Amino acid sequence: MINTESSQNGPVAKEVAPSPLRHIARELENPLPMEPDDNKMSLAVCLRRFLLVLVSGAIFILTVLYWNQGVIKTQAYNDALEKPRHGHKDGAAFAIPIEKTWTYKCENDRCIRLPFNPNANGNGKGQKRISFISCSMTCGDINIWPHPTIKSLLSSHTLRFTTDDVQLNLDTPHREVHKLLQVAFDWFVKDLRQIQRLDISNSASSISAAAVAGGAGGAAADTVPASGESVIRRSQLDGENQRSSIFGYTFSLEKQAGDVDSLEIKISVQKSGDINFNMDNDESYQLKTTLEKRRLLAHITAHSYFGARHGLSTLQQIIWYDDEDHLLHTYAKSVISDAPKFRYRGLMLDTSRHFFSVESIKRTISAMGLAKLNRFHWHLTDAQSFPYISRYYPEMAEYGAYSESETYTEQDVREITEFAKIYGVQVIPEIDAPAHAGNGWDWGPKRGLGELALCINQQPWSFYCGEPPCGQLNPKNNHTYLILQRLYEELLQLTGPTTDFFHLGGDEVNLDCWAQYFNDTDLRGLWCDFMLQTMARLKLANGGQVPKYLAVWSSALTNTKCLPNSQFTVQVWSGTWQENHNLLDNGYNVIFSHVDAWYLDCGFGSWRATGDAACSPYRTWQNIYKHRPWERMRLDKKRRKQILGGEACMWTEQVDEHQLDNRLWPRTGGLAERLWSDPNDDHDFDIVPPEVFRRISIFRNRLVELGIKAEALFPKYCAQNPGECI
């Protein structure tokens, strides 16, 4: 082929190599007559044609793969997630494995395990396998934890549905309640997707961002109609989950049909628009489910956001995943009326002795919400470390944190607080004072503020504190009180507004530490003055208002009458009954946290060479559940009114976030039912009824489904065969 190009000297002939494809096309258009001697040439032409088709097909396939490489990677990743890991078969990759070899039958309110033979009846159709959870939810007493207190009726007929069928209908005139309920519903749907074993990675992150952006009021929520009429909406998860890949959509199985076209969750809150916590919050609710044609309505009615949130937790517990048909199940009809027996139902976590990530704290709070616990007591600082980065005094964390990464920012505290409110949980921060304050307080002299704390890291430690390292605030340095005031102000802005409850610490003051510096002073009076000073500083930090309940730990000081009983509430951790009686007789409101029952850190041996360094024995969930101090003390009605509730305590000398879940759960669930339901107990003090074993076992499995690494209660055989091991 000759190609002519232009140049300054005129046209120039240039030889160009012929195109193979054009050459083949020309041969196809003008085939030469075939002679016997041309067989070799004919074979070459055929080979060329074959190669042309092969190359064209390869180019097409490579083009398709190039444009869909992201989709294929996603599909491969999803397939990898679905494959059994470690050689286990059929569902072993899930938190609750599928048990294809067993079926269950309800007899005398007990689920009996039987071998499953799909061809047992010999008619070719096979028998239907009944999963353990479906049997448990329809056999015997209602399977809700904590047990409802007023009324609970469930039908034996159940219905199947999927998460995609769930809708929300809000009926409230209160804008902030509306916003919070929308966000709470989205987290509810996220949990359902996890229970149904669907992908939630994208949706969970989107909810988290929306919840944080929305704050206490949930600014990311939809607009609330001014008239307060109902608004039907699907979860914001739907938009994320509908973005399916081309291959996933094309080759996926059709959605399995359930028994309903929709599950509409209607939440009605008419009375209170308050979204701030106080001891007078009405936490009662009613839940009623009814079926009309193929539309299932779950109607939650409450007087406040907090009651409605508890109603969602109960609704979640009457929904379960059946691994036989891979659908969610619930009751066709139910009526539940419920309200707590105690107003304060708490869990304390110490984040000073070990640091805990924001995610681990949020995970703990989500489990609290399911168990209807409502106060997260955050023991933020202690003598060991000061992990909070103060806006006014960043030196506290600079000198007191274990590392730069083991700190909490203002944003962290705000995020945890807003997340907790979604689950109906109040965050109560505590800066312990005057004792248990050392590292983080030792920078005063370098800033010209004098000694803010005394006895810091002093040895021998056993002379000057309860456990190493030592440290106690300086009660005669005004800068100490100013710093406390500013810290209170910061925390109130992040977790408040607080008109109801605040914790000042106040436990285990070592008078020998102060005696080294103030040996001519009434040391117990100095301690009392310190607590009254901190109350005055808290009032200034809180806009001139003292919270109604100022909590302090029980101590030698609370055995006196120096702290006014009209303002101070005592968190009692001592197990001596006389001290408990004295506090009530002196007119104090109390929160029980008895070391012999509700200290979750006990029973793991000594962590140092000298001293006991540990309480023992281990507090089982039965110990926690059976503890009813108000019954043992035989209190009259007046004294009972002074009991606000109780709190389980997790001190963390021997716990970090790798053990957190199984140290807390399901044992803290025992406290949750005791404080919510406080069921009457005619059994011996050390015996728990078999029905309670069955329900807490199901509750433990629910926690595991949601990613909480809860401790096992007994051998799995006992879980599969209720009643045989009790």
Salt bridges, closest charged atoms under 4 A:
GLU5 OE2 - LYS14 NZ 3.90
GLU27 OE2 - HIS23 NE2 3.00
GLU27 OE2 - ARG48 NH1 3.25
GLU99 OE2 - LYS716 NZ 3.42
GLU107 OE2 - LYS105 NZ 3.61
ASP141 OD2 - HIS147 NE2 3.07
ASP164 OD1 - ARG193 NH1 3.89
ASP165 OD1 - LYS255 NZ 2.98
GLU176 OE2 - LYS179 NZ 3.88
ASP191 OD1 - LYS190 NZ 3.09
ASP222 OD2 - ARG233 NE 2.95
GLU240 OE1 - ARG243 NH1 3.47
ASP259 OD1 - ARG160 NH2 3.03
ASP261 OD1 - ARG294 NE 2.99
GLU264 OE1 - ARG295 NH2 2.85
ASP280 OD1 - ARG343 NH1 3.96
GLU283 OE1 - HIS310 NE2 2.86
GLU283 OE1 - ARG345 NH2 2.73
ASP323 OD1 - ARG129 NH2 2.36
GLU324 OE1 - LYS100 NZ 3.65
GLU324 OE1 - ARG129 NE 2.72
ASP325 OD2 - HIS329 NE2 2.81
ASP350 OD2 - ARG353 NH1 3.05
GLU359 OE2 - LYS362 NZ 3.64
ASP382 OD2 - ARG353 NH1 3.17
ASP382 OD2 - HIS379 NE2 2.70
ASP382 OD1 - HIS436 ND1 2.91
GLU395 OE2 - ARG447 NE 3.27
GLU410 OE1 - ARG391 NH2 2.83
GLU415 OE2 - LYS362 NZ 2.88
GLU430 OE1 - HIS377 NE2 2.64
GLU430 OE1 - HIS379 ND1 2.85
ASP432 OD2 - HIS379 NE2 3.99
GLU467 OE2 - ARG353 NE 2.73
ASP507 OD2 - HIS436 NE2 3.83
GLU508 OE1 - HIS436 NE2 2.75
ASP585 OD1 - ARG639 NE 3.16
GLU631 OE2 - ARG628 NH2 3.73
GLU631 OE2 - ARG640 NH2 2.39
GLU647 OE2 - HIS377 ND1 2.69
GLU653 OE2 - ARG353 NE 3.13
ASP661 OD2 - ARG363 NE 2.98
GLU673 OE2 - ARG695 NH2 2.58
ASP678 OD1 - ARG628 NE 2.85
ASP678 OD1 - ARG674 NH1 2.79
ASP681 OD2 - LYS626 NZ 2.21
ASP681 OD1 - HIS683 ND1 3.31
GLU691 OE2 - ARG695 NE 2.20
GLU724 OE2 - ARG110 NH2 3.88
